[in-house]
């Protein structure tokens, strides 16, 4: 079963932190648009700035917590704030001409937050419709974009005990000048997962727990690893039990790799960093993710359409785009408007199907090059 924990767009639901109590997302009236070429700078809404600086302070993102705190103190109560970049350096300027110089990392992150929230007016005035999405997705450029998503997922494949899993990818989508842009967020601890593939016994699990305590807690919310490690303190040195104990460890590790590769969790701090490191333009569309194939003995196997968690998440949090791999193309699902109609797998209004002999040939070759090796197991 695939589990997809989608991003909650800060555009809609960012929870204020203690340093910015009472802050709410910008509406049509207070949203701002960044004009990168204007010498007058970009208008900065005080509420947006307070929320931005509050998150930086709380999580000390990139070591900027102290700078954010000083900037928050300086900007409190000031009118007519504008963000400017002069001589390669960011600064805030108020209506009286007072200036606060910003560290480069703080300034660039603020730029991207203004871009992100600046999409609000046009998004609400002209919501992206399905026809706009379809036009791009089935174009040659769109098809290549989707193909590259799956190729990127293949690059992140992990193999453990002969079983290969291909990760889900996801993030947030925008549409500008008719082109869909899929910003990708990394929601899985790749370094820790790679290290986990080396674990074969209880000693290896202990070493992993010591090296990746935070990641282990995130990957294993049910506490299976912690339970095994606790019980292992009472294991004796009976050689007859060694094989069974290794099997316990390996089964638990295999399960965690499988689940973690087919799900991703983005903390609020990570989500904030995702928004702050990307440029944004156009209209906001929603979340997106892929369902990559499973690796069989001689070919890829599709994993099907939206899962129950996908439907629940889209119904609760808004629009979600899903790209499902097929051996001869892909299915694109636009999961939206569940408050007006129930989802049905047979309802064509939810899905656009692309099929191509060229795609089938291309990905058959990818399978042979990447996965057609001894030890690859049939999909289960």
Buried (B, 14 or more C-beta within 10 A) or exposed (E): EBBBBBBBBBBEEBEBBEBBEEBEBBEEEBBBBBEEEEEEBBBBBBBBBBBBBBBBBBBEBBEBBEBBBBBBEBBEEBEEBBBBBEEEEBBBBBEEEEEBEBBEBBBBBBBBBBBBBBBBBBBEEEEBEBEBBBEBBBBEEBBEBBBEBBEBBBEBBBBBEEBBBBBBBBBBBBBEEEEBBBBBBBBBBBEBBEBBBEBBBBEBBBEBBEEBEEBBEBBBEEEBBEEBBEEBEEEEEEEEEEEEBBEBBBEBBBEBBBBBBBBBBBEBBBBBBBBBBBBBBBBBBBBBBBBBBBBBEEBBBBBEBBBEBBBBBBBEBBBBBBBBBBBBBBBBBBBBBBEEEEBEEEEEEBBBEBEBEEBBEEBBEBBEEBBEEEEBBEBE
